[in-house]
Amino acid sequence: MSRQSQNQIRAVISGTGADLPEKVLTNSDLEQMVDTESDWIVQRTGIAERRIAEQDTSTSDLAANAARRALKSAQIDPLDIELIVVCTATPDMSFPSTACVVQMKIGAKNAHAFDLSAACSGFVYGLDLADGMIKSGRYKTILVIGAETFSRIVNWTDRSTCILFGDGAGAAIVQASTEDRGIIASYCGADGAYADTELLAVPAGGSTLPVTAENVKKQLHKITMKGREVFKLGVRIMPEAALHTLQMAGLTVEDIDLVIPHQANLRIIEAVGERIGVPSEKLYINVDRYGNTSAATVIIALDEALRSKRVNSGDLVLLVTFGAGLTWGASIIRM
Ligand code: UT7
């Protein structure tokens, strides 16, 4: 595809940041909590450890810390932010939105703010939204955050799910620019046929099953998942989304410098890499250290890749994700 014409508005990621809680929960720690073995977890998921937020740390705390670092790396003032989108499945509370709490915590008084619910696909959905809003000409500076405290919704007696998840947040400042970089192609999809199947859900706590003593006793306010089915869907959907987005951009996988897939399971990541034809050195992996941080995985990974210079200015990055809903999405960005 030809490079952009001059003066075309692009949505550029001008700064990123992340925040991971200090507390580490290892596989050996989990051996003390449920009937599992460290080797099993490593072989089936690739996860060695994950981070867990302290009890007095909320999703908005992680989100605000990540946002402050992103502001610093973009070298902008919080008052320049016009919109805050917090992508999360673990908000501080049902309402007010976590985004409003973040607005207060970082002093972004000129921004309006809302949460976006797309489970693990959240950040890619948020980026897609920011891309559209910036290209419309209405916004110049948007803060998109993926932030989660899944430790709060994990059933710590269910060995098939509690081993998978961790807490963390990542943030990106997305700004209008006429430079020849930024979001080149972005694509999101959903299939609500999977929404009420308990394939991957927190069934209670909303209008369908309000919080009652009985629902809590049945652990319905915690994650329930049919792991094997989710696995198969991820391995099918992420390559489709990635290839579709490459096609939209008029690029091939060889053009991409780094692929950052949703970090849910190493076997899923490797299968995605194989199916889209990416050599392992171009596949970003940090699931071993953080587990699945849902909406935060891809932006935590992008922030790490930028800071470690695995990704440099001008490089092409492909983010691809899937999650409950079902939802999925991919984004190609020239950094
Ligand atoms: O963001 C998206 C969110 N979720 C995902 O991406 C998760 C996708 N799915 C997965 O990652 C995998 O399905 C799991 C890691 C959850 C499970 O791995 P699996 O290879 O699909 O195992 P399985 O569910 O088919 O279970 C195999 C066996 C079962 O025992 P039996 O029935 O064969 O006797 C499980 O009970 O492994 C057992 N098992 C465990 N054993 C030791 C399940 N969890 C554990 C465990 N430790 N933690």
Residues whose N, C-alpha, C, O or C-beta is under 5 A from the ligand:
A	BS01	UT7	D35 T36 E37 W40 R44 T45 C120 R159 S160 I163 G227 R228 V230 F231 A264 N265 F322 G323
